[in-house]
Amino acid sequence: MADRFFPNEMADFVPETPVKEPAVASSEGAKDSLTRLLHLPYKTLSENLKKEALDLKETIVKETCGARGKRVGDYTLYTGALGTAFFLFKAYQVTKDQNDLALCSEIIKACRSASQGSGRVTFICGQAGICALGAVVAKHTGDVQLCDQYLTQFKEIKHSKDLPNELLYGRAGFLWACSFLNKHIGKDTVSMTRMRAVVDDIIKSGRKLAKGRCPLMYEWHGKKYLGAAHGLAGIMYVLMDMDLKPDELEDVKGTLSYMIKNRFPSGNYPSSEGSDSDRLVHWCHGAPGVALTLVKAAEVFGGKEFLQAAIDAGEVVWNRGLLKRVGICHGISGNTYVFLSLYRLTGNLKFLYRAKAFACFLHDKAQNLISEGIMHGGDHPYSLFEGVGGMAYLFLDMNEPCESRFPAYEL
């Protein structure tokens, strides 16, 4: 198990030292570069992180979609060019650089062409993401006609009867795109009638498979997954953003309680129902993705159960979440968002420090560890969900921790 993560040897808390004081470099306990970073004031560190993210920008664009965003093979947000467009949109939001917005728009157009006929309907891996992000970016560029074209195309997306329910390829992933549009374009951009039909299918399917074990249950490729990418955590997160009936809300609440009761003694969560392998501490499978959903549940339902469970999951991430991978989906970058989310919910500076600590680890060590083969740079090493694209996105998010959101998951 330990070969999946680095031992977390960072102190539970390191006080910040003003940059102007020479003691930062020579103080007791600040003998290594990582500890020196931990001593930096948050504002100074976040500026350093932003600089690294922006320095990586050109390389990320070149490696994922050609020198000027014209060459697109993989169009998805997960491992392809749309993820780079999403990162550029974030860069624009941070720096207001119109060049980033223009390049973002060009990449989305290339993704639109590459995705024709794919049949995929979700935000992370399908046409819904291209249309939704395209419409939002067109709104920011002031191109009303293009925005309307993307919205029209979005509303023409068809669902097959055998569509799964999960986030990456299924109904929940389409609903997330609807929520993204309604947040960034305006309420009722996607009608409640359209969304309600999809919600009905998800609820009906979940109740049918649950068979009394818990209120809702789902399968993907024959397994009853619990995590964010393919299972209960991701589906429940999306449902909590829907306009649910009282009995449906109770089903969501009961399903989350069922997950909490069936976690491992370690506090981690099985990847699928019946699994006894307590190995994965990822957004996609395990405590990190569940923690983000539990934070959402604490906001929606209140009370202590979900808040405490989210904090407990955060402890797992702190102890076992310095993964030997860099990315958002199953790496340190994604795990850092657990602490940012807990900080937004509680205001507790301990969680902001923990986010800072994981980000410092990446800033200090990731590139060298990847080059040495000690850390996995991802099968798609510059992508948003597997590679340094996700790390760069996180570094930009660290600038405004109260506004941070796990990309394509937290709204």
C-alpha positions, 0 to 999 in steps of 0.5 A: 500500500505504501508504495502508492504514496509518499510518507507525509513528514510535513509538520501539522502546522508551520507558522508563517515568517515575514519574507523580509526577515532573513530568519526564514532561510536559517531558522530552526526547522527551515533547513530544507527547501520544502520547509522554507516554502511552508514558512512563506506567507500565503500571499507570497507562496500563492504568487509563486504558484501562479507564476509556475502555472503561467510558466507552464501554460505554453508547454501545456497548450503545445503538448495537448493541442499543437502550437496554436490549438489547431491540432486536436486528437483527444477532445475531452476535458479529462485527458485532451484539448478541452481540459487545456481550454478549461485551464486557459479559461481559469488563467483568463479569470485570474489574469484577465489576459484576453489572449488566453480567452481568445486561444481558449475559444479557438481550442473549443472550436477545434474540439467541437469539430473533433467530437462530431459523431462521438455520441458522448454526452457528458461534461468531462468526456463528451459534447456537453462539455464542449458546448457548455464551456464554448457557450460560457467562453463566447459570452465572455468574448461578447460573441452572442451568435456563437454563444447561441450556436453552442446552446442550440447544439447543447439542447440537441444532445440525445441520450441513448436508453442504455446510457449509464448514470455515472459522472464521466460517461453518463447521465450525471455528467450531462446534468453537471453540464446543465448546472454549469450553464445555469450558473455561468450563463443564467438561471433556466438556460437549460430548462428544469423540464429537460433536467427533470427528465434526466433526474427521473431516469437516475432516481428510477434506476437507482431505486430499482438496483438498490433493492433495499440495501440502501435507497439508491445504487448504480452499476458501471461495467458490472460493479457498484462503484462508490467513488466520484468518477463512476459511482455513488459519490459523483451521482449524489453530488450532482443530484444535490444540485438538482431541484429534488422532491422531498422523498428524493432528497431523503434517498440521497441523504440515506445513500450518503449515510449508507456509504459512511457506515460502510467505510473501512476502519481506516476511514477510507472508502471502498472503490466498489461495494464488497471490495476489501481492498483499502488501497486507493486514495484518489478523487476517482476512487476512495476518500478524496472524491467522497470527502468533496461530496460530503462537504456538499452534503454538509452544506445541503443537509446541515447537521454534524454527520456529514461534516464530521465524515468529511473531516474524517475523510480529510484525515485519510487524505492528509495521511495517505494522500501524497500520492506518487502521481501528480494529477487531478483524478488520481494524484496530489493535485486533486487531493489538495482540493479536499483541504480547500473544500473543507476550508471553505466550509469551516473557515478552519485555517488548519485546512488551508495550511494542509492545502498549502502543504500539499501545494508546496510539496508539488511546487518543490518536488513534483517536476524533479520526481517525475523526471527521476521516474519516482512520481508518475507524470500521467499517461497524458502528462500535460492533461488536466486530469492526469498531468501537470495541467491539473497541477497548474490549474490547482496553483491558479486556484490557490490564489483565491482559496475561498473561490477554488473549485475542483474542476468539473466537479465542484460548482 
